[in-house]
Amino acid sequence: MAQTVRIGCGTGFWGDSPEGAAQLVRSDSIDYMILDYLAEITMSILARLKARSPDQGYATDFISHVMTPLAQDIATKGIRIITNAGGLNPLACRSALQTVLKAAGLDLKIAVVLGDDLAEDAMTLREDGVTEIATGAPLPERVSSINAYLGAFPIAAALREGADIVITGRVVDSALALGPLIHEFGWTEADYDKLAGGSLAGHVIECGPQATGGIFTDWDAVRGWDEMGFPIAVCAPDGSFELTKPSDTGGLITPMTVAEQIVYEIGDPAAYLLPDVICDFSQVTVTQTAIDRVHVAGARGTAPTPFYKVCATYADGYRSVATMTIAGRQAGAKAQAVGEAILTRTGRMIATAGFAPFSESLIEVLGADASFGMDPVQQGAREVVLRIAVRHDHKDALGIFAREIYPAASSMAQGITGFAGGRPAPQPVIRLFSCLIEKTKVNTAIDIDDHAIPIPVPTGQKETSRAVKTQRTPSIGTDADAPDSNGAISIPLIALAHGRSGDKGDIANIGLLARDPDFLPILRANLTPQHVKAIFSHVAKGAVERYEWPGLNGFNFVLRDALGGGGVASLRNDPQGKGYAQILLDTPVRVPASLLNEFPALTEWSIPKTQQEGLE
């Protein structure tokens, strides 16, 4: 058994910089390199590409940007590659890779994980009555793709068969790192705490430099954005790991940069459901052990559910988005008036042409605090970007909308300029459908040298995922937690906490981490689910839940029905909630004035009394 296993992540998404993979390969610091390319949005793009050509449907960057330039170094250094670049066509991805390796004179064994693609089972799934997890809706009649989120044991099996490179389709992102750890350390399907720890390692590194100082709350503390270091998890047999990065690279690794990534795209931290294990991350600890080196431990696990999560994509009409810059006094008011006039004008014209009204429309005045839900008419911005988005079932209706954008420059407000991208072309709206399917109904295999080997996977506990006990806080703070209103002042939340937000379909999450444990009672009292719901009332249409995160001294807020459908189905400028943490961190909170004596650094954040009324 290895003493430690060093896993680096060279890409966090399809389109990430190829410099990440090159940096890791040349660092001589890794045993494995994982390359993560897939997201729900990516799957919809790959579905369109595969529909156009049977040889497409995979992340081509893996071939052109990673393996073509780096294959020789990868082979020489004995680095094993695990990637989900296979997308919707892993066998075509393998064929393209074989061509590259042959041209380089290399003989590397490639394994492909199969079984996630359930497109041919659509009729059976409908007959079985599968329904959408959140809404209970039936599976649409026409779908573009259907994929189960597989786990890590097929990857481990491929490595056991001697694979140098493992290509998967849809697996949970963390499985890319967990698979090598199962193989190297001999973990079994019942080693739940270790599986949870390995899954956490994968979760931390799967987004590349997000764990090494990227998109960090205290952005001005991070140096070297131009040469960010990509993450390396040095993993131990007990499931703990240390996070580091190649030397002489940019970025920052501290307990808080790592903690921000841990809370990213998580629901209940005590019940994070994965195919191989249900993870409890609520008591995880992060400790600085050296410069740019943090130790992570404390993950716990229980038996997984007997289900795979399945995601289908389906077409639902078209959308079109137009943007223009508007300058001058009352820019926000002018932009709002222009947007409303364009929608009224084009709405009348499409009706005359015999079309139904737009199925959805949205005006956003960027630069006038649109993301914060502010009225643009009341804001004092002198330069804004007007963004108008519409959706319709027919392309021709959106053609009328596109034609009528430019005339605003001569018939509406003065100061209109900066039309972005010409006339906006209609784009397909692809929606996500998520359901559960019993693992016993999915046939998983690995293919090596055109020889398929069936891989049995753990079927999980008999109880459903709904039997998992969660740890939710009371919906309001106690009186003892609340600041004394007679001796309280207002400061922005960012003075007390770090934050990171992300998305899962139409659900957003905001992880909030106290800068000091002494701030927790104040955060608990100020940030009730009801208050957070009110802050995001302009975007969050569903419930808001708050979970305690004691190990990281924080909370996780889950906002349901909060992204306008999410991904490419959303008309919003921020369809993935990337700015939600920043919105929350700018919220004023009431703290005892005496706190400034104990923490003098907070003085610079205090809000003058003359401004407090308008901010609360």
C-alpha angles and dihedrals in degrees: 000000000000117000092220135356120214114212122181127190113219101181133027098190142356103287097032118141115282086218090081096064092042091050093053096044092051094044094074086219105112142071095189134024121203121199117199116196107153135096132149090266090049092054091056090051092049090050090058092047093050090048088058096046132012089217093061134067100097134093102272092191088076090064101036103034104031116022099033095057098028107035094099094051091044091053094044093051095043094236113164117218127217118183142160090209088120089083108163095344112040094159091057088048089054092050091053090048092049089056091053094047093047091052089052092048093242128144106203122158113239124199125191123205111219135184105069095095107090098166092119090053095060094110092048091050090053091049089051088055099237113182136196111272097229104032106024090232119152123251109278117253094240121040131176097207141356119196135171118219102240125199138232105273095083088053090051090049091053091052090048088056089058101261116167092190126030119197119192137181117216113350128147106276095240091056090074089070098031093058095063091045092053088051098045098041099035094236115178130217089260096055090098099163091049092046089051091050092049090047090052090052089053092046092052097049101033094090095052116222093008084093095047099057102296116140089002119169092233092050094165091064092063120089129196105033087160091064106025116184115238118227128266121191113205099202129201128207092251093062097257121118145183121232119218140143138220114292121258093027131120127256137068132259115197133139089266097050088051094043091053089057092046091059093047115119095350128139118190104004090207093055112034103165119220130163094251102036145359104241127214107200095163094104099039115136129205119201131181110236100168140343107308091359126107130179117221122195143143104074114148131194145197134190115299124243120263090247139087119214109239126199123197127185124210137177118253109177127284140295135204130197128197126187133187137166120243121193136187140056114333089015092161093052091047091050093050091050092048092050093050092047093051092050092047092047096046092041089058092046096051089049090053088051090056100256128132118249120278107285089220137002135180137189118200123180103203113203093033094079095268090154089057094053094248124153106254090209089064097047124095100220115142096197126036141160115237112213120190120184128182137177130206139161093236128062092210092061089055089049088064090050091051092049093053099053100082096049088070088075092069103027107040137036125355115244098046111146142125100068103190121224100348122262108358111248119216113260126199116257109226117192130198125235116191125192142151128252129184112258091228089068094059118081109210123192143157122229118211120172090349090303115122118213116192112231118203113212131202109274094208134219123331094240120085124245089261090069091067112112114232130202109230125171123231109275092242135036122249123257089249090061096053120098118245103265091211093058102031133116133190124246130167115266092240088072089065105032151027121229142195127182134194144156146247109188107300093347123094127195131199118197112202121195124190115234087217128018088233088068094062097090090051092049091047092052097045101039106056116160088251092055094047089048089054092050090054098035090120091063110014109080097167136055125306117218128192124207128190117238103190098169091059096035094242152082138252120220119200116200114195125205086010108130105058090254094321131246119019090344090069125086092203127112088232105039093162102048093244091147098043095095090053091052091051094045090056091058115113115239129193116242132172111268087229089068089075090063091055094041107030092178089072090067092082089057098052115121117226113250090241089063100040097082093055093048099049 
